Every structure is written in C-alpha cells, then in structure tokens.
Amino acid sequence: MTAFVRRLQARWRDAGTLLCVGLDPDPARFPASLGAGDDAIYLFCRAIVDATADLVCAFKPQIAYFSSACAEAQLQDLIAHIHDRHPEVPVILDAKRGDIGATATHYARELYERFRADAVTLSPYMGFDSIEPYLEYAERGAFLLCRTSNRGGDDLQMLEVGGEKLYERVARLATRWNAGGQLGLVVGATYPAELARVRAIAGDMPLLVPGIGAQGGDVQATMQAGQTRAGGLVINSSRAILYAGRGEDFAQQARAAAIATREEINRWRH
C-alpha cells in the first residue's frame, strides 16, 4: 500500500469525508473583487483550498485549466501550498496522460517531480507499458480511466470485448497491474450500475468518482454502488463548489457548498 493510499484512507477514517474538491479555475467566473492580476488563478484556488481543506479527502486540480492560461507556475505554487499548509490532504493531478513508455517516463517526471502530485489520472488505452513508468514512483498513486462520466464514453467503453464490456476489461486489467497497491479507477457517478460492476471486479481499489454536482450524478446511488467498509470512494465535485458564490465571500460560499455535499455523502455512508 502506497503512502498516497494510506493518506487517503486516513482522511476517509479520521476526517470522516469522501469528498474531493476539483480545482478547475475559470477566470471568467471569478468574483470581481479578486481582480485580474497575473496571480488571480492562484489566489482563487488558494482561497478555496484554505476554506475547504478540513472537509475533503483530496484536492484534484485539472491541469488543462492552468496550462491553457500559461499558469503552470501558479499550479506548482498551489500544490506546494497544499503540501505546506494542509499536508494531510493528498493532491490528485487530473492530467489524463497516456503514451508509450519512453514518453510516459517524462510525463511521470513532470507530474510527480515538477508538480509534486501525490496521484495522477491516466488513460490505459495504450496498455501496461504506458502505465509502468508511473508505478516506478512507489509511494504515489494513479487512477486509470475506466467508465467515465461523459455520454461519449459509450462509444468505446461499452463495446463487447471477449464476452465483457471494455470498461470491465480495464477494471480487470487494473487489478492485475496493481501489484504495488498504487492504482485506482475513474468511474462516473452518472453510471451507478457500471460503478457497482467495477466495484465487484476491483475489490477495495479506490475509485475516483466525478459527476456529482453540475453533472447531476446521484449521491445515494453512488454510495450504494461503490462504497467499501473503509470508504473506497473519492467523490469529486468541482463547479458546484468552486462557483457557489460570486461575491467577496466566494470562499465562504464554497465552504458552505462543500459542507452540504459532504453531509449528503455521509448520509448514505455505512
């Protein structure tokens, strides 16, 4: 079991939370009081982090929101801030990388060493040799895309492959690849039946579950389908929390939304 998984389990147990706050900063939705300086993305995300850190099992920055704004340095500073001020909360860097081994080695170095992520999201489409370089970081984690929350996921993930759906094959392969206990799977809250199926295949493997909040995933169905005795789920909400308020009190409004979401999750927890 990796240091990442141990920290995740500690948050499930000691903080009583399965909530993950996704950090998808869109400057067009920032409150006017924040201004438009070069550090606005960092300041916005830092305020959200500090307002919600005691309520979450993880934070999940989405790298595209930073890189499209040439804000990689702000992402580095944000992750450093989380590690320094809230060291008990792991950071899952949502990068969805997937490439051949030599290139994957450099992606792994970028995500784990440059950005200091505790875990990352990966596409398993190119097979085990595209995942293996990440497993060399023995104390980190990785979540493989399995049954994603978007409707377009049906195009490939529901195809029949040797008597099972492709997403089921991904889940089965992940259990085989998970010798070091580093892997989890991404399964959308918008598909609770498939979530239950993945849980049946993957055992106690952590599941990162997007789709709660703005995408309309059902909390009760998600919990009934995927939770384990320890917790087992990292239930992500981004926009519904980040943009709960547009005024100067945006961080306090985000905290209120996070509290409500955590309480709804815990209502259905064993």
BAFI-3210 file (N, C-alpha, C; in Angstrom, 3 decimals, decimal comma, padded with zeros to 6 digits):
// residues 270
n [1|2|3|4|5|6|7|8|9|10|11|12|13|14|15|16|17|18|19|20|21|22|23|24|25|26|27|28|29|30|31|32|33|34|35|36|37|38|39|40|41|42|43|44|45|46|47|48|49|50|51|52|53|54|55|56|57|58|59|60|61|62|63|64|65|66|67|68|69|70|71|72|73|74|75|76|77|78|79|80|81|82|83|84|85|86|87|88|89|90|91|92|93|94|95|96|97|98|99|100|101|102|103|104|105|106|107|108|109|110|111|112|113|114|115|116|117|118|119|120|121|122|123|124|125|126|127|128|129|130|131|132|133|134|135|136|137|138|139|140|141|142|143|144|145|146|147|148|149|150|151|152|153|154|155|156|157|158|159|160|161|162|163|164|165|166|167|168|169|170|171|172|173|174|175|176|177|178|179|180|181|182|183|184|185|186|187|188|189|190|191|192|193|194|195|196|197|198|199|200|201|202|203|204|205|206|207|208|209|210|211|212|213|214|215|216|217|218|219|220|221|222|223|224|225|226|227|228|229|230|231|232|233|234|235|236|237|238|239|240|241|242|243|244|245|246|247|248|249|250|251|252|253|254|255|256|257|258|259|260|261|262|263|264|265|266|267|268|269|270]
n.u [000,842|000,607|002,055|000,338|-002,211|-002,482|-002,689|-005,053|-006,880|-006,658|-007,890|-010,497|-011,174|-010,360|-011,039|-013,565|-014,626|-015,443|-015,309|-013,980|-012,574|-012,626|-010,352|-010,860|-010,101|-011,680|-011,161|-013,114|-015,252|-014,563|-014,888|-015,391|-014,042|-011,641|-009,910|-007,786|-005,156|-001,873|-001,617|-004,147|-005,446|-004,056|-004,593|-007,385|-007,781|-006,245|-007,703|-010,070|-009,045|-008,029|-010,409|-011,800|-010,275|-010,394|-012,583|-012,315|-011,187|-009,320|-007,721|-008,294|-006,711|-007,262|-005,217|-005,371|-006,808|-005,005|-002,717|-003,731|-003,956|-001,384|-000,411|001,149|003,150|001,671|000,105|002,089|002,810|000,401|000,028|002,281|001,536|-000,678|000,623|002,292|000,602|-001,593|-000,850|-001,896|-003,770|-004,078|-003,018|-004,498|-003,555|-005,204|-004,593|-004,767|-002,950|-001,412|000,691|003,393|006,029|008,662|008,019|006,073|007,626|008,747|006,435|005,611|007,690|007,292|004,742|004,933|007,400|008,017|005,506|004,796|002,695|000,550|-000,934|-002,152|-004,222|-004,738|-004,819|-005,567|-005,396|-003,271|-002,111|-000,212|002,537|002,460|001,624|003,391|005,807|004,875|004,409|006,846|007,264|006,983|005,557|003,487|000,268|-002,110|-004,883|-006,818|-008,577|-011,790|-014,777|-016,120|-017,655|-018,905|-021,269|-020,285|-018,507|-019,691|-019,094|-016,755|-016,275|-018,365|-018,229|-018,265|-015,914|-014,423|-016,504|-017,128|-017,704|-015,746|-014,968|-015,137|-013,098|-010,912|-011,041|-010,521|-007,943|-006,594|-006,586|-004,794|-002,474|-001,876|000,133|001,701|-000,140|-000,883|-002,788|-005,932|-009,311|-011,185|-014,499|-017,623|-020,129|-022,477|-023,166|-024,285|-024,877|-022,816|-020,752|-021,170|-020,598|-017,881|-016,848|-017,357|-015,561|-013,080|-012,600|-011,420|-010,175|-009,370|-011,789|-012,111|-014,537|-016,091|-018,709|-020,681|-022,801|-022,597|-022,846|-024,867|-024,868|-026,088|-025,993|-026,817|-027,195|-024,598|-023,130|-024,326|-023,593|-020,780|-019,279|-016,949|-016,075|-014,035|-014,276|-013,493|-014,227|-013,563|-015,124|-015,784|-016,423|-016,645|-017,364|-019,824|-019,089|-016,854|-017,929|-020,029|-020,559|-020,362|-019,463|-017,502|-017,341|-016,798|-015,226|-016,218|-018,808|-018,218|-017,238|-019,598|-021,098|-019,467|-019,668|-022,395|-022,395|-020,637|-022,083|-024,339|-023,172|-022,208|-024,562|-025,388|-023,464|-022,011]
n.v [-001,193|002,201|005,371|007,381|006,070|005,331|007,858|008,724|006,860|007,551|010,067|009,343|007,923|009,408|012,089|011,760|011,910|011,609|013,346|015,049|018,006|019,458|021,406|023,592|026,173|028,951|031,943|033,682|033,313|034,185|036,118|039,677|041,111|039,861|040,714|041,055|040,205|038,760|036,649|035,706|033,238|031,515|032,795|032,587|029,752|029,073|030,308|028,804|026,279|026,718|027,266|024,887|022,678|021,100|019,577|017,708|014,712|014,783|017,006|017,967|019,256|020,309|020,001|021,204|023,581|025,253|025,146|026,115|028,766|029,557|029,125|027,373|027,747|028,850|026,659|024,929|026,425|026,359|023,609|023,262|024,936|023,521|021,182|022,293|023,736|022,100|019,314|016,811|016,305|014,734|015,366|015,001|015,081|015,932|014,845|013,021|011,555|009,515|007,540|006,092|004,085|005,449|008,157|008,332|008,110|010,648|012,187|011,185|012,094|014,845|015,194|014,029|014,914|017,593|018,924|017,762|016,028|013,849|011,830|010,806|011,103|008,739|007,549|004,291|003,272|002,605|000,441|-001,681|-000,967|001,745|002,613|001,647|003,274|005,151|003,639|003,246|005,186|004,578|005,371|006,915|007,491|006,367|006,883|005,097|005,748|004,448|003,898|006,504|009,727|011,078|011,184|010,414|008,425|005,980|005,303|003,799|002,503|000,786|-001,225|-004,655|-006,980|-009,859|-011,182|-009,447|-006,024|-003,258|-001,438|-003,085|-004,869|-003,150|-002,597|-005,153|-005,646|-003,636|-004,600|-006,658|-005,300|-004,016|-004,574|-003,230|-001,876|000,683|001,672|003,092|003,525|005,431|006,202|007,233|009,028|009,228|006,806|004,550|001,758|000,610|001,457|-000,129|-002,580|-002,297|-002,044|-004,633|-006,091|-004,901|-005,034|-003,697|-001,491|001,984|004,279|006,935|009,293|011,222|013,582|014,232|016,860|019,506|017,837|016,149|013,623|011,020|010,998|009,125|006,751|006,446|006,001|003,630|001,921|001,919|002,235|001,081|-000,821|000,654|003,058|003,876|005,511|008,423|011,131|013,433|016,907|019,825|022,438|023,038|023,596|025,354|027,651|028,474|030,913|034,357|036,687|038,760|037,007|034,504|032,271|031,461|030,815|028,668|026,926|026,447|025,089|022,844|021,690|020,986|019,109|017,146|016,326|015,238|013,080|011,607|010,960|008,646|006,870|003,840]
n.w [000,000|-000,872|000,205|-000,632|-000,759|001,923|003,130|001,968|002,993|005,669|005,673|004,920|007,208|009,591|009,141|008,314|005,661|002,214|000,216|-002,567|-003,708|-006,777|-008,594|-010,860|-012,313|-013,701|-014,978|-016,011|-014,409|-011,936|-008,907|-009,078|-007,186|-006,845|-008,739|-011,675|-011,827|-012,495|-010,791|-010,200|-010,593|-008,894|-006,402|-006,242|-006,208|-003,966|-001,921|-002,008|-001,351|001,296|002,582|002,516|003,218|005,557|005,089|003,113|001,361|-000,566|-002,931|-006,328|-008,780|-012,131|-014,783|-017,311|-017,096|-015,957|-017,649|-020,081|-019,564|-019,321|-016,764|-015,296|-013,365|-011,323|-010,680|-009,689|-007,413|-006,043|-005,445|-003,860|-001,756|-000,723|000,159|002,115|003,918|004,351|004,847|005,281|003,365|000,322|-003,098|-006,165|-009,356|-012,139|-015,097|-017,157|-018,767|-021,333|-022,972|-024,935|-023,409|-023,165|-023,504|-021,549|-019,292|-019,083|-018,775|-016,293|-014,689|-014,979|-013,726|-011,155|-010,116|-011,016|-010,557|-008,184|-007,538|-005,677|-006,703|-009,955|-012,927|-015,523|-018,919|-019,939|-022,477|-024,151|-022,970|-020,628|-020,693|-020,974|-018,562|-016,697|-016,182|-014,323|-012,113|-011,079|-009,223|-006,217|-003,944|-004,797|-006,427|-008,976|-011,058|-013,277|-016,252|-016,594|-016,568|-017,714|-016,889|-018,927|-021,673|-024,159|-023,556|-023,999|-026,600|-026,810|-024,320|-023,720|-025,559|-026,637|-025,555|-025,857|-024,452|-022,378|-021,294|-022,494|-020,463|-018,261|-018,798|-018,572|-015,815|-014,833|-015,821|-014,433|-011,811|-012,121|-012,786|-010,484|-008,545|-006,656|-005,161|-005,999|-007,744|-008,806|-010,021|-012,415|-012,312|-013,357|-011,513|-012,820|-013,826|-012,094|-012,105|-013,608|-011,998|-009,722|-010,874|-011,516|-008,937|-008,016|-009,547|-008,993|-006,283|-003,244|-004,355|-004,674|-005,922|-008,067|-008,400|-010,545|-011,505|-009,690|-008,605|-010,782|-013,025|-012,351|-011,069|-008,911|-005,459|-003,475|-005,020|-005,964|-003,592|-002,641|-004,655|-004,721|-002,293|000,212|003,178|004,379|003,083|000,323|-001,873|-003,811|-004,106|-006,410|-006,672|-008,510|-010,090|-008,802|-006,236|-006,408|-007,651|-006,113|-005,005|-006,030|-005,010|-002,728|-000,652|-001,706|-001,064|001,420|000,649|-001,006|000,910|002,384|000,432|000,122|002,661|002,665|000,582|001,548|003,806|002,588|001,258|003,483|004,666|003,442|004,049|005,236]
ca.u [000,000|001,441|001,813|-000,863|-003,413|-002,585|-003,206|-006,447|-007,630|-006,697|-008,917|-011,796|-011,419|-010,168|-011,773|-014,948|-015,020|-015,124|-015,430|-012,818|-012,897|-011,888|-009,895|-010,957|-010,255|-012,091|-011,135|-014,349|-016,239|-014,025|-015,520|-014,706|-013,198|-010,340|-009,053|-007,347|-003,700|-001,233|-001,717|-005,556|-005,788|-003,503|-005,304|-008,718|-007,691|-005,746|-008,810|-010,945|-008,335|-007,981|-011,769|-012,429|-009,294|-010,802|-013,796|-012,064|-010,196|-008,303|-007,968|-007,998|-006,528|-007,288|-004,041|-005,676|-007,255|-003,800|-001,816|-004,319|-003,750|000,057|-000,355|001,777|003,848|000,655|-000,246|003,164|002,695|-000,805|000,289|003,208|000,753|-001,449|001,554|002,844|-000,425|-002,564|-000,078|-002,673|-004,688|-003,337|-003,340|-004,641|-003,429|-006,017|-003,830|-005,240|-001,867|-001,366|001,601|004,337|006,863|009,707|007,355|005,404|008,636|008,864|005,182|005,634|008,615|006,612|003,615|005,331|008,570|007,859|004,310|004,741|001,394|000,521|-001,537|-002,490|-005,151|-004,084|-005,568|-004,920|-005,683|-002,065|-001,677|000,567|003,831|002,233|001,329|004,513|006,721|004,285|004,480|008,189|007,148|006,310|004,697|002,453|-000,888|-002,600|-006,247|-006,983|-009,912|-012,454|-016,137|-016,116|-018,969|-019,480|-022,074|-019,464|-017,785|-020,332|-018,560|-015,743|-016,250|-019,429|-018,028|-018,027|-014,534|-014,235|-017,568|-017,373|-017,574|-014,367|-014,662|-014,924|-011,752|-009,972|-011,054|-009,870|-006,513|-006,044|-006,315|-003,601|-001,341|-001,808|000,939|002,189|-001,238|-000,804|-003,773|-007,364|-010,043|-012,109|-015,832|-018,521|-021,337|-023,614|-023,427|-024,170|-024,868|-021,457|-019,935|-021,309|-019,899|-016,447|-016,528|-017,348|-014,340|-011,853|-012,447|-011,316|-009,397|-010,006|-012,460|-012,296|-015,885|-016,595|-020,096|-021,576|-022,908|-023,049|-023,174|-026,123|-024,764|-026,889|-025,120|-027,282|-026,885|-023,147|-022,695|-024,802|-022,904|-019,324|-018,515|-016,423|-016,086|-013,099|-014,678|-013,356|-014,595|-013,106|-016,262|-015,347|-017,316|-015,826|-018,046|-020,891|-018,452|-015,993|-018,670|-021,249|-020,755|-019,627|-019,095|-016,266|-017,383|-016,860|-014,619|-017,165|-019,897|-017,684|-017,210|-020,966|-021,467|-018,701|-020,281|-023,654|-022,087|-020,093|-023,170|-025,172|-022,416|-022,157|-025,919|-025,539|-022,276|-022,232]
ca.v [000,000|003,384|006,498|008,066|005,343|005,438|009,191|008,742|006,096|008,335|011,098|008,669|007,471|010,392|013,315|011,403|012,519|011,023|014,439|015,638|019,255|019,651|022,783|023,886|027,628|029,664|033,364|034,361|033,112|034,673|037,350|040,898|041,577|039,192|041,417|040,332|040,150|037,557|035,581|035,545|031,818|031,003|033,368|031,985|028,355|029,031|030,645|027,634|025,233|027,031|027,261|023,565|021,604|020,196|018,881|016,883|013,633|015,103|018,054|017,480|020,276|019,876|020,677|021,966|024,923|026,033|025,242|026,952|030,152|029,701|029,280|026,205|028,165|029,004|025,303|024,471|027,139|025,894|022,293|023,488|025,491|022,427|020,321|023,004|024,166|021,027|018,144|015,585|016,178|014,430|016,081|014,192|015,973|015,379|015,109|012,049|011,238|008,156|007,497|004,974|004,067|006,461|009,438|008,253|008,368|012,100|012,657|010,841|013,028|016,143|015,239|013,665|015,651|019,030|019,436|017,131|015,405|012,590|010,858|011,383|010,329|008,221|006,743|002,981|002,793|002,067|-000,763|-001,649|-000,279|003,183|002,838|001,158|004,290|005,822|002,719|003,323|006,087|003,562|005,942|007,739|006,763|006,672|006,449|004,799|005,975|003,154|004,192|007,943|010,294|011,713|010,290|009,890|007,242|004,798|004,988|002,754|001,796|-000,222|-002,237|-006,027|-007,445|-011,187|-011,556|-008,426|-004,663|-002,775|-000,862|-004,204|-005,378|-002,202|-002,837|-006,438|-005,451|-002,810|-005,446|-007,436|-004,386|-003,274|-005,350|-002,374|-001,185|002,103|002,050|003,212|003,638|006,551|005,724|008,353|008,902|009,217|005,429|003,762|000,313|000,275|001,655|-001,341|-003,654|-002,069|-002,387|-006,090|-006,595|-004,290|-005,199|-002,478|-000,470|003,304|004,744|008,373|009,370|012,526|013,583|014,769|018,319|020,093|016,791|015,536|012,287|010,790|010,634|007,879|005,630|006,303|005,391|002,252|001,116|001,886|002,387|-000,086|-000,647|001,726|004,279|003,380|006,447|009,809|011,685|014,765|017,981|020,974|023,706|023,306|024,141|026,495|028,834|028,598|032,343|035,233|037,911|038,747|035,862|033,299|031,126|031,030|030,143|027,375|026,080|026,034|024,075|021,633|021,086|020,363|017,931|016,120|015,805|014,380|011,832|010,871|010,466|007,307|006,078|002,746]
ca.w [000,000|-001,011|001,109|-001,102|-000,331|003,384|003,454|001,548|003,989|006,908|005,509|004,997|008,577|010,653|008,823|008,018|004,400|000,917|-000,739|-003,230|-004,390|-008,013|-008,787|-012,291|-012,254|-014,906|-014,602|-016,402|-013,342|-010,676|-008,415|-009,500|-006,087|-006,906|-009,682|-012,875|-011,817|-013,011|-009,800|-009,824|-010,534|-007,637|-005,260|-006,196|-005,778|-002,587|-001,032|-001,971|-000,603|002,725|003,119|002,456|003,440|006,633|004,667|001,932|001,403|-001,580|-003,918|-007,679|-009,815|-013,533|-015,320|-018,527|-016,735|-015,659|-018,794|-021,128|-019,142|-019,059|-015,309|-014,677|-012,154|-010,283|-010,258|-008,805|-006,144|-005,360|-004,872|-002,751|-000,645|-000,118|000,897|003,266|004,867|004,589|004,409|005,431|002,229|-000,909|-004,333|-007,370|-010,504|-013,219|-016,318|-018,152|-019,683|-021,848|-024,117|-024,874|-022,223|-023,076|-023,287|-020,249|-018,259|-018,935|-018,182|-014,875|-014,046|-014,941|-012,798|-009,799|-009,635|-011,229|-009,889|-006,849|-007,316|-004,930|-007,613|-011,251|-013,739|-016,715|-019,878|-020,094|-023,825|-024,792|-022,294|-019,395|-020,787|-020,848|-017,144|-015,884|-015,658|-013,152|-010,981|-010,509|-008,079|-005,416|-002,900|-005,419|-006,925|-010,322|-011,339|-014,686|-016,796|-016,725|-017,069|-017,465|-016,611|-020,115|-022,512|-025,244|-023,116|-024,560|-027,921|-026,676|-023,042|-023,672|-026,579|-026,188|-025,750|-025,294|-023,525|-021,374|-021,792|-022,455|-019,150|-017,347|-019,080|-017,967|-014,369|-014,569|-016,053|-013,355|-010,645|-012,449|-012,831|-009,224|-007,600|-005,583|-004,486|-006,365|-008,741|-008,620|-011,267|-012,559|-012,693|-013,170|-010,700|-013,732|-014,232|-010,858|-012,347|-014,003|-010,800|-008,912|-011,560|-011,325|-007,553|-007,894|-010,182|-008,478|-004,844|-002,434|-005,036|-004,620|-007,125|-008,208|-008,954|-010,971|-011,965|-008,667|-008,693|-012,047|-013,994|-011,943|-010,501|-007,712|-004,345|-002,857|-005,909|-005,988|-002,343|-002,573|-005,657|-004,720|-001,061|000,913|004,633|004,714|002,387|-001,034|-002,924|-003,834|-004,838|-006,811|-007,097|-008,909|-010,336|-007,840|-005,032|-006,741|-008,075|-005,308|-004,760|-006,952|-004,315|-001,952|000,261|-002,543|-000,381|002,446|-000,053|-001,421|002,106|002,688|-000,551|000,430|003,854|002,256|-000,226|002,445|004,636|001,746|001,078|004,751|004,966|002,881|004,352|006,198]
c.u [000,884|001,126|000,563|-002,124|-003,575|-003,141|-004,677|-007,314|-007,731|-007,749|-010,313|-012,159|-011,427|-010,923|-013,224|-015,456|-014,563|-015,144|-014,056|-013,278|-012,002|-011,578|-009,771|-011,146|-010,561|-012,155|-012,393|-015,419|-015,731|-014,808|-014,706|-013,732|-011,801|-009,366|-008,617|-005,826|-003,170|-001,354|-003,160|-005,948|-005,277|-004,294|-006,701|-008,647|-007,188|-006,860|-009,779|-010,321|-008,382|-009,361|-012,351|-011,520|-009,729|-011,991|-013,546|-011,096|-009,085|-008,706|-007,555|-007,894|-006,582|-006,236|-004,369|-006,104|-006,078|-002,945|-002,399|-004,161|-002,282|000,323|000,242|002,520|002,867|000,175|000,824|003,058|001,489|-000,578|001,280|002,480|-000,052|-000,534|002,044|001,794|-001,397|-001,942|-000,831|-003,568|-003,893|-003,869|-003,351|-004,598|-004,112|-005,376|-004,223|-004,171|-001,982|-000,516|002,593|005,360|007,885|009,109|006,673|006,379|008,782|007,580|005,160|006,546|007,981|005,586|004,037|006,475|008,407|006,674|004,086|003,346|001,552|-000,065|-001,919|-003,606|-004,478|-005,091|-004,852|-004,974|-004,474|-001,438|-000,672|001,868|003,672|001,923|002,561|005,444|006,183|004,401|005,872|008,244|006,306|005,359|003,576|001,309|-001,240|-003,995|-006,406|-008,420|-010,565|-013,850|-016,396|-017,534|-019,645|-020,237|-021,263|-018,633|-018,379|-019,680|-017,553|-015,949|-017,307|-019,314|-017,779|-016,600|-014,395|-015,248|-017,811|-017,235|-016,120|-014,030|-014,436|-013,530|-010,691|-009,894|-010,323|-008,358|-005,877|-005,743|-005,050|-002,348|-001,020|-000,979|001,420|001,112|-001,298|-001,987|-005,183|-007,997|-010,955|-013,427|-016,832|-019,731|-022,593|-023,974|-023,326|-024,162|-023,474|-020,479|-019,985|-020,558|-018,385|-016,041|-016,458|-016,074|-013,098|-011,653|-012,386|-010,512|-010,101|-010,613|-012,626|-013,579|-016,244|-018,082|-021,111|-021,654|-023,416|-023,443|-024,369|-026,052|-025,490|-026,011|-025,534|-026,917|-025,387|-022,652|-023,107|-024,040|-021,427|-018,596|-018,050|-016,479|-015,172|-013,539|-014,695|-013,583|-013,947|-014,112|-015,987|-016,511|-016,451|-016,659|-019,096|-020,342|-017,668|-016,790|-020,006|-021,569|-019,903|-019,174|-017,782|-016,184|-017,387|-016,281|-015,548|-018,360|-019,454|-017,637|-018,608|-021,429|-020,740|-019,275|-021,553|-023,400|-021,536|-021,191|-024,083|-024,480|-022,474|-023,520|-026,096|-024,346|-022,622|-021,826]
c.v [001,252|004,430|007,255|007,378|005,405|006,796|009,315|008,010|006,849|009,432|010,489|008,383|008,640|011,689|013,034|011,963|011,713|012,087|014,875|016,914|019,385|021,117|023,050|025,394|028,257|031,151|034,127|034,256|033,574|035,906|038,575|041,378|040,963|039,914|040,528|040,273|038,823|036,371|035,280|034,078|031,206|031,507|032,779|030,567|028,242|029,333|029,472|026,525|025,507|026,988|025,860|022,415|020,616|019,324|017,815|015,739|013,872|016,371|017,526|018,653|019,635|020,691|021,558|023,391|025,837|026,218|026,116|028,433|030,459|029,881|028,055|026,573|028,357|027,637|024,738|025,129|026,654|024,538|022,402|024,039|024,400|021,538|021,001|023,290|023,060|019,684|016,828|015,312|015,893|015,212|015,092|015,144|015,321|015,758|014,195|011,744|009,782|008,099|006,358|005,171|005,179|007,836|009,460|008,508|009,866|012,709|012,379|011,786|014,411|016,197|014,986|014,518|017,158|019,577|018,834|016,575|014,127|011,466|011,590|010,550|009,976|007,526|005,411|002,447|002,142|000,912|-000,553|-000,876|001,234|003,587|002,585|002,251|005,022|004,946|002,686|004,303|005,372|004,126|006,804|006,857|007,163|006,086|006,282|005,071|004,634|003,330|005,659|008,509|010,896|010,705|009,677|008,682|005,956|004,362|003,849|001,890|000,701|-001,264|-003,609|-006,457|-008,803|-011,555|-010,588|-007,048|-004,202|-002,178|-001,957|-004,806|-004,466|-002,431|-004,125|-006,333|-004,651|-003,631|-006,276|-006,568|-003,784|-003,981|-004,511|-001,616|000,300|002,589|002,196|003,359|004,851|006,006|006,821|008,041|008,842|007,809|004,498|002,250|-000,148|000,472|000,417|-002,497|-003,516|-002,428|-003,903|-006,688|-006,162|-004,450|-003,861|-001,368|000,889|003,684|006,253|008,581|010,813|012,428|014,009|016,285|018,748|019,035|015,949|014,129|012,176|010,268|009,307|006,674|005,373|005,583|003,933|001,352|000,914|001,928|001,040|000,173|000,505|003,074|004,018|004,367|007,808|010,538|013,149|015,682|019,201|022,243|024,036|023,892|025,406|027,771|028,946|030,055|033,162|036,528|037,781|037,554|034,542|032,079|030,584|030,310|028,765|026,412|025,567|024,944|022,764|020,929|020,355|019,085|016,812|015,501|014,874|013,034|010,984|010,355|009,033|006,426|005,014|003,200]
c.w [000,000|000,062|000,688|-000,607|001,178|003,797|003,089|002,569|005,312|006,826|005,567|006,452|009,566|010,404|008,458|006,710|003,198|-000,175|-001,262|-003,916|-005,614|-008,229|-010,282|-012,453|-013,618|-014,573|-014,986|-015,323|-011,977|-010,216|-008,799|-008,435|-006,123|-007,825|-010,829|-012,962|-012,312|-012,056|-009,406|-009,698|-009,238|-006,433|-005,113|-005,638|-004,343|-001,607|-000,902|-001,126|000,891|003,369|003,239|002,881|004,518|006,249|003,616|002,218|000,393|-002,307|-005,283|-008,648|-011,208|-014,287|-016,523|-018,213|-016,422|-016,907|-019,898|-020,818|-018,889|-017,566|-014,628|-013,398|-011,009|-009,781|-009,337|-007,432|-005,347|-004,703|-003,722|-001,533|000,055|000,714|002,178|004,341|005,251|004,208|004,519|004,221|000,952|-002,104|-005,491|-008,560|-011,704|-014,552|-017,469|-019,207|-020,161|-023,098|-023,907|-023,764|-022,105|-022,807|-021,933|-019,109|-018,008|-018,374|-016,676|-014,108|-013,915|-013,801|-011,355|-009,253|-009,820|-010,427|-008,503|-006,525|-006,507|-005,773|-008,896|-011,880|-015,055|-017,623|-020,077|-021,516|-024,497|-024,014|-021,177|-019,534|-020,762|-019,400|-016,280|-015,382|-014,431|-011,909|-010,366|-009,338|-007,028|-004,365|-003,464|-005,908|-008,336|-010,482|-012,849|-015,122|-017,092|-017,325|-016,762|-017,440|-017,829|-020,971|-023,645|-024,855|-023,660|-025,871|-027,869|-025,437|-022,923|-024,779|-025,956|-026,546|-025,073|-024,237|-022,389|-022,006|-021,652|-021,085|-018,117|-017,557|-018,478|-016,461|-014,024|-014,766|-014,926|-012,118|-010,870|-012,385|-011,467|-008,157|-006,425|-004,839|-004,802|-007,184|-008,170|-009,991|-011,240|-013,093|-012,371|-012,316|-011,555|-014,195|-013,016|-011,089|-012,744|-012,850|-009,912|-009,550|-011,400|-009,906|-007,372|-008,482|-009,424|-006,978|-004,136|-003,088|-004,946|-005,966|-007,051|-009,008|-009,280|-011,295|-010,948|-008,867|-010,044|-013,070|-013,578|-011,410|-009,173|-006,575|-003,733|-003,719|-005,967|-004,738|-002,256|-003,526|-005,363|-003,404|-000,523|002,420|005,058|004,158|000,893|-002,155|-002,712|-004,724|-005,138|-007,160|-007,374|-008,978|-009,278|-006,545|-005,365|-006,969|-007,361|-005,003|-005,708|-006,290|-003,577|-001,011|-000,497|-001,837|000,706|001,818|-000,562|-000,239|002,452|001,723|-000,285|001,649|003,471|001,458|000,642|003,300|003,849|001,490|002,349|005,183|004,512|003,179|005,387|007,594]
res [m|t|a|f|v|r|r|l|q|a|r|w|r|d|a|g|t|l|l|c|v|g|l|d|p|d|p|a|r|f|p|a|s|l|g|a|g|d|d|a|i|y|l|f|c|r|a|i|v|d|a|t|a|d|l|v|c|a|f|k|p|q|i|a|y|f|s|s|a|c|a|e|a|q|l|q|d|l|i|a|h|i|h|d|r|h|p|e|v|p|v|i|l|d|a|k|r|g|d|i|g|a|t|a|t|h|y|a|r|e|l|y|e|r|f|r|a|d|a|v|t|l|s|p|y|m|g|f|d|s|i|e|p|y|l|e|y|a|e|r|g|a|f|l|l|c|r|t|s|n|r|g|g|d|d|l|q|m|l|e|v|g|g|e|k|l|y|e|r|v|a|r|l|a|t|r|w|n|a|g|g|q|l|g|l|v|v|g|a|t|y|p|a|e|l|a|r|v|r|a|i|a|g|d|m|p|l|l|v|p|g|i|g|a|q|g|g|d|v|q|a|t|m|q|a|g|q|t|r|a|g|g|l|v|i|n|s|s|r|a|i|l|y|a|g|r|g|e|d|f|a|q|q|a|r|a|a|a|i|a|t|r|e|e|i|n|r|w|r|h]
***
